[in-house]
Amino acid sequence: MFTGIVQKIGLIEKLKKKADSIDFHISTPMANDLTIGQSISHNGICLTLTESNSDNYKITAVDETIQKTTIKNWKQGDFVNLEKSLVYGDAMDGHIVQGHVDCTATCSKILKKEAGYYFSFKYPQKFQDLIYQKGSISINGVSLTISSIIDQKIEFEVAIIPHTFINTTFKYIKVNDLVNLEFDPLAKQIKRQISLLKL
């Protein structure tokens, strides 16, 4: 489990595609504090370390992750947001993030203002009942608040302060880029309970 507060940015040093998986080698200053078997959020995707040394480590993405997330588009030289899993007693500065990506979304607009940036994203309509004003959402593993619903069915906006922009991969996102979305787990549980009541 994570909070959506990015701790470091990692660099994809190399990757190897196999029949139904992809191996990634990630370089980051965080590597010397990690151990094999540890779970790390990579752009919002919870992945397990299989090899580790002082300056880089290895992870493997299986077919389901490849199909459901942006990981299939990652390239050598790309940067990813990193966050270690929660430890009992850690501060809960963001919101509950499981590292289980629900879908991908497309960046539809980027607006720069004096106070920061406003990013708009279009997402699959079937998730519209999980989007609400001032609700929490994880975008590429970053805990954010929905600042505006542009289209009730398919598009929303988030505000990115300069600190978040500089210290995450938001500075690399361009219009038409795909991102990973994880909706608020509480909203998903409420939706499930309502659907059960209708049975």
VOPAGU-2260 file (C-alpha; in pm, 1 decimal, decimal comma):
REM VOPAGU-2260
SITE   aa  ch    i         X         Y         Z
SITE  MET   A    0       0,0       0,0       0,0
SITE  PHE   A    1     117,1     353,1     -81,4
SITE  THR   A    2      20,1     716,9     -24,1
SITE  GLY   A    3      84,8     865,9    -368,0
SITE  ILE   A    4     368,6    1084,9    -241,6
SITE  VAL   A    5     655,8    1032,2    -487,4
SITE  GLN   A    6     992,0     981,6    -315,8
SITE  LYS   A    7    1230,3     961,4    -610,6
SITE  ILE   A    8    1234,9     948,9    -989,5
SITE  GLY   A    9    1390,4     640,3   -1149,5
SITE  LEU   A   10    1556,8     603,2   -1489,6
SITE  ILE   A   11    1489,7     298,7   -1707,6
SITE  GLU   A   12    1843,8     187,4   -1793,1
SITE  LYS   A   13    1746,2    -112,4   -2003,4
SITE  LEU   A   14    1461,2    -351,0   -2067,3
SITE  LYS   A   15    1414,8    -698,6   -2210,9
SITE  LYS   A   16    1088,1    -813,3   -2367,1
SITE  LYS   A   17     997,4   -1179,7   -2335,3
SITE  ALA   A   18     701,9   -1382,5   -2461,7
SITE  ASP   A   19     464,5   -1274,9   -2183,0
SITE  SER   A   20     669,0   -1042,6   -1960,8
SITE  ILE   A   21     914,3    -751,3   -1963,8
SITE  ASP   A   22    1221,2    -710,1   -1741,9
SITE  PHE   A   23    1321,9    -355,3   -1646,4
SITE  HIS   A   24    1642,1    -231,0   -1486,2
SITE  ILE   A   25    1579,7      91,2   -1292,9
SITE  SER   A   26    1853,9     330,7   -1181,8
SITE  THR   A   27    1783,8     550,2    -876,5
SITE  PRO   A   28    1960,6     681,3    -563,8
SITE  MET   A   29    1689,6     493,9    -370,3
SITE  ALA   A   30    1835,6     158,0    -481,7
SITE  ASN   A   31    2088,5     130,3    -196,9
SITE  ASP   A   32    1800,0     130,4      51,8
SITE  LEU   A   33    1597,1    -146,1    -117,9
SITE  THR   A   34    1590,5    -523,9     -84,0
SITE  ILE   A   35    1485,5    -813,3    -306,0
SITE  GLY   A   36    1115,7    -891,5    -264,8
SITE  GLN   A   37    1023,8    -536,0    -172,6
SITE  SER   A   38     720,5    -373,9    -337,3
SITE  ILE   A   39     774,1     -38,2    -507,3
SITE  SER   A   40     524,4     181,7    -690,9
SITE  HIS   A   41     643,3     262,2   -1044,5
SITE  ASN   A   42     418,8     527,7   -1201,5
SITE  GLY   A   43     143,7     387,8    -981,0
SITE  ILE   A   44     211,5      20,1   -1060,4
SITE  CYS   A   45     307,1    -200,3    -766,9
SITE  LEU   A   46     602,4    -415,9    -876,3
SITE  THR   A   47     838,6    -645,4    -685,5
SITE  LEU   A   48    1216,7    -619,3    -688,7
SITE  THR   A   49    1380,9    -938,0    -816,5
SITE  GLU   A   50    1742,6    -815,6    -818,3
SITE  SER   A   51    1904,9    -523,0    -639,0
SITE  ASN   A   52    2241,8    -353,4    -592,5
SITE  SER   A   53    2368,8     -14,4    -478,5
SITE  ASP   A   54    2250,2     196,3    -772,1
SITE  ASN   A   55    1990,1      -1,3    -967,4
SITE  TYR   A   56    1744,6    -289,2    -944,7
SITE  LYS   A   57    1536,5    -520,7   -1160,0
SITE  ILE   A   58    1158,4    -566,5   -1182,1
SITE  THR   A   59     941,8    -785,4   -1404,7
SITE  ALA   A   60     600,1    -695,5   -1545,4
SITE  VAL   A   61     370,8    -985,3   -1639,1
SITE  ASP   A   62     113,1    -994,2   -1917,1
SITE  GLU   A   63    -186,4    -861,0   -1718,9
SITE  THR   A   64      13,5    -555,7   -1606,2
SITE  ILE   A   65     142,4    -503,9   -1958,8
SITE  GLN   A   66    -209,8    -506,6   -2101,3
SITE  LYS   A   67    -371,9    -279,5   -1840,7
SITE  THR   A   68    -108,3      -9,6   -1786,6
SITE  THR   A   69     129,7     220,1   -1970,7
SITE  ILE   A   70     421,9     -11,8   -1896,4
SITE  LYS   A   71     398,4    -160,2   -2246,8
SITE  ASN   A   72     507,8     181,5   -2380,9
SITE  TRP   A   73     803,3     235,0   -2146,9
SITE  LYS   A   74    1137,2     280,2   -2322,0
SITE  GLN   A   75    1502,3     291,3   -2228,8
SITE  GLY   A   76    1573,5     643,6   -2105,8
SITE  ASP   A   77    1221,6     704,8   -1970,5
SITE  PHE   A   78    1169,0     827,9   -1616,3
SITE  VAL   A   79     921,7     682,0   -1364,8
SITE  ASN   A   80     781,3     798,1   -1029,6
SITE  LEU   A   81     893,7     580,2    -737,5
SITE  GLU   A   82     747,3     527,8    -393,0
SITE  LYS   A   83     829,8     265,0    -132,1
SITE  SER   A   84     538,4      86,2      33,5
SITE  LEU   A   85     401,2     215,3     362,2
SITE  VAL   A   86     557,1     113,3     691,9
SITE  TYR   A   87     348,8     117,1    1011,5
SITE  GLY   A   88     373,2     466,7    1160,7
SITE  ASP   A   89     449,3     647,6     832,5
SITE  ALA   A   90     272,0     977,6     770,0
SITE  MET   A   91     -37,5     952,3     548,5
SITE  ASP   A   92      25,2    1268,4     345,6
SITE  GLY   A   93    -161,0    1162,5      31,0
SITE  HIS   A   94    -442,8     908,7      17,4
SITE  ILE   A   95    -469,5     529,1      13,3
SITE  VAL   A   96    -312,0     402,9    -309,2
SITE  GLN   A   97    -296,7      28,9    -370,8
SITE  GLY   A   98     -69,8      26,6    -674,0
SITE  HIS   A   99    -340,2    -150,0    -877,4
SITE  VAL   A  100    -399,6      53,2   -1192,5
SITE  ASP   A  101    -765,0      68,8   -1300,3
SITE  CYS   A  102    -713,6     208,4   -1650,9
SITE  THR   A  103    -509,0     444,4   -1860,6
SITE  ALA   A  104    -608,0     799,5   -1953,7
SITE  THR   A  105    -494,3    1045,7   -2220,3
SITE  CYS   A  106    -360,5    1391,3   -2141,2
SITE  SER   A  107    -592,4    1626,3   -2331,4
SITE  LYS   A  108    -467,2    1968,3   -2222,3
SITE  ILE   A  109    -188,3    2136,7   -2023,7
SITE  LEU   A  110    -238,5    2493,4   -1904,9
SITE  LYS   A  111      41,1    2687,2   -1732,2
SITE  LYS   A  112     -57,9    2951,9   -1481,8
SITE  GLU   A  113     133,8    3160,7   -1230,2
SITE  ALA   A  114      49,7    2927,4    -941,9
SITE  GLY   A  115     133,5    2607,7   -1131,1
SITE  TYR   A  116      -8,0    2383,8   -1402,8
SITE  TYR   A  117    -352,0    2245,1   -1487,9
SITE  PHE   A  118    -357,2    1903,7   -1655,3
SITE  SER   A  119    -672,4    1761,9   -1816,1
SITE  PHE   A  120    -722,8    1390,8   -1882,0
SITE  LYS   A  121    -977,1    1188,8   -2078,4
SITE  TYR   A  122   -1062,4     848,5   -1935,9
SITE  PRO   A  123   -1295,6     555,6   -2021,0
SITE  GLN   A  124   -1661,7     646,6   -1964,6
SITE  LYS   A  125   -1735,4     327,4   -1769,4
SITE  PHE   A  126   -1544,4     476,5   -1474,1
SITE  GLN   A  127   -1744,3     801,2   -1463,1
SITE  ASP   A  128   -1912,7     717,8   -1129,7
SITE  LEU   A  129   -1570,3     703,0    -959,5
SITE  ILE   A  130   -1485,3    1063,4   -1052,5
SITE  TYR   A  131   -1616,1    1339,9    -827,9
SITE  GLN   A  132   -1531,4    1701,9    -748,9
SITE  LYS   A  133   -1248,0    1730,0    -493,7
SITE  GLY   A  134   -1210,7    1353,0    -497,1
SITE  SER   A  135    -874,2    1179,1    -469,5
SITE  ILE   A  136    -709,4    1013,4    -767,5
SITE  SER   A  137    -368,2     861,9    -839,2
SITE  ILE   A  138    -209,4     963,5   -1170,3
SITE  ASN   A  139     116,2     781,2   -1248,6
SITE  GLY   A  140     138,0     711,1    -876,0
SITE  VAL   A  141      92,2    1073,9    -768,2
SITE  SER   A  142    -183,2    1145,8    -516,1
SITE  LEU   A  143    -393,3    1432,6    -651,7
SITE  THR   A  144    -727,2    1604,9    -599,7
SITE  ILE   A  145    -970,4    1647,3    -888,5
SITE  SER   A  146    -997,7    2024,5    -927,0
SITE  SER   A  147   -1262,7    2028,0   -1197,9
SITE  ILE   A  148   -1486,0    1792,1   -1392,8
SITE  ILE   A  149   -1479,6    1916,9   -1750,7
SITE  ASP   A  150   -1702,9    1652,0   -1899,8
SITE  GLN   A  151   -1903,2    1451,3   -1647,1
SITE  LYS   A  152   -1851,6    1135,6   -1851,0
SITE  ILE   A  153   -1498,4    1142,6   -1984,0
SITE  GLU   A  154   -1271,5    1429,2   -1873,7
SITE  PHE   A  155   -1137,9    1588,0   -1554,1
SITE  GLU   A  156    -868,6    1833,9   -1448,5
SITE  VAL   A  157    -605,9    1837,2   -1172,1
SITE  ALA   A  158    -392,7    2124,6   -1045,9
SITE  ILE   A  159     -17,3    2061,6   -1016,6
SITE  ILE   A  160     180,4    2288,0    -786,1
SITE  PRO   A  161     541,0    2372,7    -888,0
SITE  HIS   A  162     689,7    2138,7    -622,8
SITE  THR   A  163     496,7    1839,6    -760,9
SITE  PHE   A  164     574,7    1938,1   -1119,2
SITE  ILE   A  165     949,7    1956,0   -1051,6
SITE  ASN   A  166     977,8    1646,0    -833,0
SITE  THR   A  167     769,0    1401,2   -1038,8
SITE  THR   A  168     744,6    1293,1   -1400,1
SITE  PHE   A  169     463,0    1543,6   -1461,0
SITE  LYS   A  170     731,5    1769,1   -1609,7
SITE  TYR   A  171     772,7    1514,1   -1890,7
SITE  ILE   A  172     401,3    1461,3   -1970,1
SITE  LYS   A  173     281,5    1602,9   -2302,6
SITE  VAL   A  174     -61,5    1630,1   -2462,2
SITE  ASN   A  175    -173,7    1288,2   -2596,8
SITE  ASP   A  176      53,8    1098,4   -2357,6
SITE  LEU   A  177     -99,1     804,6   -2171,8
SITE  VAL   A  178     -94,5     789,6   -1790,2
SITE  ASN   A  179    -195,3     528,7   -1531,7
SITE  LEU   A  180    -507,7     598,5   -1324,9
SITE  GLU   A  181    -606,3     443,7    -995,1
SITE  PHE   A  182    -937,2     567,0    -856,8
SITE  ASP   A  183   -1003,0     626,0    -488,7
SITE  PRO   A  184   -1041,0     279,7    -323,8
SITE  LEU   A  185   -1312,0     418,6     -98,2
SITE  ALA   A  186   -1515,9     526,8    -401,2
SITE  LYS   A  187   -1475,4     178,2    -548,6
SITE  GLN   A  188   -1597,3      14,0    -228,3
SITE  ILE   A  189   -1898,7     244,6    -207,5
SITE  LYS   A  190   -1984,7     164,4    -569,4
SITE  ARG   A  191   -1959,4    -208,3    -492,8
SITE  GLN   A  192   -2183,3    -184,6    -187,8
SITE  ILE   A  193   -2446,9      10,2    -382,7
SITE  SER   A  194   -2440,3    -248,8    -661,2
SITE  LEU   A  195   -2490,3    -528,7    -403,2
SITE  LEU   A  196   -2791,2    -347,0    -255,0
SITE  LYS   A  197   -2952,0    -343,7    -598,3
SITE  LEU   A  198   -2933,4    -722,7    -633,2
